[in-house]
């Protein structure tokens, strides 16, 4: 379930973070055998959600989730493997 959330919340990252996490993003697709068609579909979805107007609370919530899923990735996976 964690990779699904990573795919979804990658669209909420700013451009600098997307550039930083481009390689892990591509590895995620390779690990789960994501096709080119699936990638283009997800990219169009990300374009749609990036243009969505959000409140400040919504933006803060998305940034917290991005931080947990991408920036603190190894710590999150370690906690999940303990349970």
MOGIDA-V526286 format. One record per residue. N is the residue number from 1. OMEGA is omega in whole degrees, 0 to 359 (* if undefined). NEAR is the number of other ideal C-beta (glycine too) atoms within 10 Angstrom. Layout:
N_OMEGA_NEAR ; N_OMEGA_NEAR
This chain:
1_181_6 ; 2_177_11 ; 3_178_13 ; 4_179_9 ; 5_178_13 ; 6_179_17 ; 7_181_20 ; 8_187_15 ; 9_172_19 ; 10_180_21 ; 11_181_18 ; 12_179_21 ; 13_172_21 ; 14_187_11 ; 15_180_8 ; 16_180_8 ; 17_178_16 ; 18_178_15 ; 19_181_10 ; 20_185_14 ; 21_180_19 ; 22_181_11 ; 23_176_9 ; 24_178_12 ; 25_179_17 ; 26_177_12 ; 27_178_10 ; 28_176_15 ; 29_181_16 ; 30_182_9 ; 31_183_9 ; 32_175_11 ; 33_178_7 ; 34_181_16 ; 35_177_9 ; 36_179_8 ; 37_179_8 ; 38_179_13 ; 39_180_14 ; 40_177_10 ; 41_180_12 ; 42_178_16 ; 43_177_12 ; 44_175_9 ; 45_179_13 ; 46_177_18 ; 47_179_10 ; 48_183_10 ; 49_179_13 ; 50_178_12 ; 51_182_7 ; 52_176_9 ; 53_180_5 ; 54_174_12 ; 55_178_8 ; 56_177_7 ; 57_178_8 ; 58_177_12 ; 59_178_11 ; 60_179_11 ; 61_179_13 ; 62_179_16 ; 63_176_15 ; 64_179_10 ; 65_177_14 ; 66_179_19 ; 67_181_13 ; 68_185_14 ; 69_186_21 ; 70_184_20 ; 71_181_14 ; 72_187_12 ; 73_185_15 ; 74_179_8 ; 75_179_10 ; 76_180_14 ; 77_178_11 ; 78_179_10 ; 79_181_10 ; 80_182_10 ; 81_179_7 ; 82_181_6 ; 83_*_4
